[in-house]
Amino acid sequence: MRAASSKPSSSPLSSHRPPVKKPHVARRRFGQHFLHDAGILRRITDAISPSEKDFIVEIGPGEGALTRLLLETSARVEAIELDRDLAAGLKQEFPGLTLHVGDALDFDFAVFPEGFRVVGNLPYNISTPLLFHLARYAPRVRDMHFMLQREVVERMVAAPSTPEYGRLSVALQARLRMKKLFNVSSGAFRPAPKVESALVRLEPLREMLEIDEDLLRKAFSARRKQLRNALPLPAADYARLDIDPQRRPETLSPQDFARISAAIRGART
């Protein structure tokens, strides 16, 4: 019997095989669910329709599945990633990518040039505060495309007097025109979330409404009460604004809330 050789194999296949990249273990505290469905990724890219003239900011690029498609269009892409392990992998895979390592909730988006575009598969556990944060930069943005929990998207685009209509609906509709584009099943993600998702497009309005945030908090903490009991406004002001004080906050449009906000500001001054 011939003894087995102790020398390593000289086969070209064994010597040049690239290392297998281990998938990142999703971290629950970051709300990580990585989109892996190639068909959905292509639909998102088609919806964004990026060009080489675009400046795109991606929030939460994760493992870079969408980042790769965006870079292939020759658009200028910068990304914001909180997970330092993911950031290290992104820097290695995309050496030319400008990457900001930090929390998008604390990020000053005013550093980007006017007309920038925003995309992202937003962590569901911080999606609402992040949307409020981004809405402040609406005048500088061309558009935003986000993958979000489907229920959140339905609240964003909801009409007055519907169960989904609330503070988030009014605050965003005051500054942005929004459209739900399509639903995405949980199987398109790793690990699969317990909820369905949806892609939504947000575009800034030419004329944005100024609505007091404290007013919205008070209104929708008492959404079933009559306005005269929910909001601090004299009956004469309701009459002047032609708003019935017996209506409930959930029936008011963003324009109504803007008028009430203006009346309150006027009373303060």
N, C-alpha and C positions, 0 to 999 in steps of 0.2 A: 504494500500500500504506500502510495506516494504521500509524503507529508504536505499539509496545506501550506501555501506560501504565506509569509508574514508581511509581504510587501503590499501596499495599497493598490487597488485596481487602477490600471492605466486607461480604462475605457473613457473615450471622450465624453460620453453621456454622464458618467459619474463625476468627472472632474470639472465639468462646466455647468452642472445643474444649478440654477439660481436658488438661493435660500428661500424656504417657504415662509411667507410673512404670516405671523400669528395674528388672528383677529383680536381686536381690542376688546377687553372685557368691559361691558357697559357698566357705568357707575350710577346707581340709583339716585345718589344725592345730587347728581348733575342732570337727572331726568333724561338720560341718554337712550335713544332708540335710533339705530342707524338705518337709513333708507338704502336698500340693496337691490330693489327691483329695477332692472335695466329699462323696462318699458315705461315705468312711472318717471324715472329720471329723465328720459328723453322727452316725455310729455311736459315736464316742468321746464326743461330747456326751451322747448318749442313755445311754451306760453310766455316765457321771458323774452325770447327772440333777441338775444344779445348780439351786438356788433362790435367791431374793432374800435369804434368811437366811444364806447360806453365805459364808464367808471363804475364798477360793481363792488359792493361791499357784501360779503357773505358772513352771516352770523351763524356760528356753530358749524363749521365745515366738517367736523367729526373725522371720519376716515378719508374724506376727500372725494367721495363718489361724484357729487355735483360739481365740486371745484374743478375736477379734471375736465368735465364737459364745458364749463364756462371758459377755462383757459384755452381750450381748443378753438374757440371763436375769435381769439386774439384780442378779446376785451381786456382792459386793465382791471385786474381783480385784486382786492385786498380782503383779508379775512380776520375775524375776531373769534378766538377760541380760548375758553377758560381752562380746559383740561391740559395740563402741561405735558403729559405723556402723549396725547394726541397731537399737540403742537409740535413736539419733537419729531414725530413721524411725518407730519405735513412739511416741515422744513426740509427733511431729508428727501421726500418724494418730489416736492415742488420747490427747488432752490430759488427760483425767481419770484416766488409768491411773497408779497409783503404781509406779514402775519403779526397781528396785535394780540399778545397773550394777556388776557384779562377778562373781566366781567362786562358783558354788553350793557347791563343795567347801570353801570357807572361810567360808561364810555361817552365821551363828548363827540357826537357825530358831526359837530360843526367844523371839525378839522378837515372834513372831506370837501371837495369842490362842489359848488352849487350844481344841481342837476344829477347828482349821483343816484344810483339805483341800489336797492337793498333786497337781498334774497336770504332765505334761510329755512331750515327745518328747526323751528324754535322749540326749546325744551318746554314741555307742557306745564311743568310745575312753576314756571315764572312767566308764562306767556302774557297774562293780563298786565302785570306791572311793566313788562318790557314794551308792550304795545302803547301804554300810556307814555312811557319815556320816549319812544320813537315819534309819537304824534307831535311832540314839541318841535321836531325838526322838519315837519311836513313842508314848510315853505321852501326848503332847500332841496327837497327830494323830487326826482322825476316820477318814480313809482316804487312799490314794494311788492314782493311776492313771497308769501309765507306758507309753509306747511304747518297746520295747527290742528288741535283737537276739533273734530267736526262741530261739536256743541259750541265751542268758542266762536267759530266762524259764523254759525247761525245766529249767535247773539250779536256779533258785529254788524251783520246786514239786516237785522230785524227791524220791522216797522212798528210804529206806536200801537199800543193796545193789543200787542201780542205777548204771549208768556215769555218769549226770549228777550224782549225789549227791556233795556236797563241802562245803567250808568255807562257801561262800556259802549253800547250802541250810540248813545248821544254824544259822548266825548269824541269818538272817532268820526262819526258822521258830520260833526261840526267842522272837521278839517279835511276829511278824505271821502272820496267816492270809492265804494268797495263792491266787489263782485266775487261771489263764490264760483270757482272754475270747475272743479271736479272733486269727487270723493276718492279716498284711498283706503283700501282695506288694511287691517292690522298685519296681514301676512307679508306686506311689502317691507316690513321693518325687522331688524334684529337688535334686541329681542322684540317680539311682537307685543305692542301695547294692548291694554284691555279695552281700548276705545278705537273707533274709526277716526280717520283724519280727513282733512280737506285742504285743497290749495286755494288761497284767496289772493286777489289782486287789489292793491290800494293805490289810488292816485290822488294827489292833492287837489283840492278845490281852488278855483281862481279867487273866490271870495270866501274866506274862512270866518266862521262865527266865533265870537269870544264868549265862552260860558264859564262861569265861576265853578271851580272844582268842588268847593265846599257846598255850593248850592246843589250840585248833583248828588253828593253824598247824603245830604239831608233829604232830598226829594225821594231817592230810591231806598232809603232806610225806612221810609213811610209811604211806599208806593201805592198802598191801598187807601190811604187817608185822603181826605179832600185837601185841595191846595191851601185853603185858608188855615188849616190846622197843621200842614206840613212845612210850609215855607213862610219866612218872616217878611210878609209884604202887606201893607194896609189895603183894605177893601177898595179904597179910592184908586189905588194904583192898578188893581186888577181891572177895574172899570175902564180906566184910561187905556190900558193895553188890550181891552176887548177880550179878556180871558175870564171865563166863568170860574170863580173861586171854589165852586163845588166839584169841579173836575178833579180827577186823580192825576198825580205826576206821571204815571205810566201812559197817559193818553196824550201828553204834550210832545210836540215835534222838537227837533233841535232848534228851529227858528223861534219857537215859543220860549224855550229855555234861554236863548240869547237875549230876547226882549226883557225877560224877567231879570236876568243878570245885569243888563244895562240900567234897569230901574233901581236895583239895589245899589249899584255903584253911584248912581245919581243921588240917592238918599244919603249915602255916606259922605259925599262931598258937599 
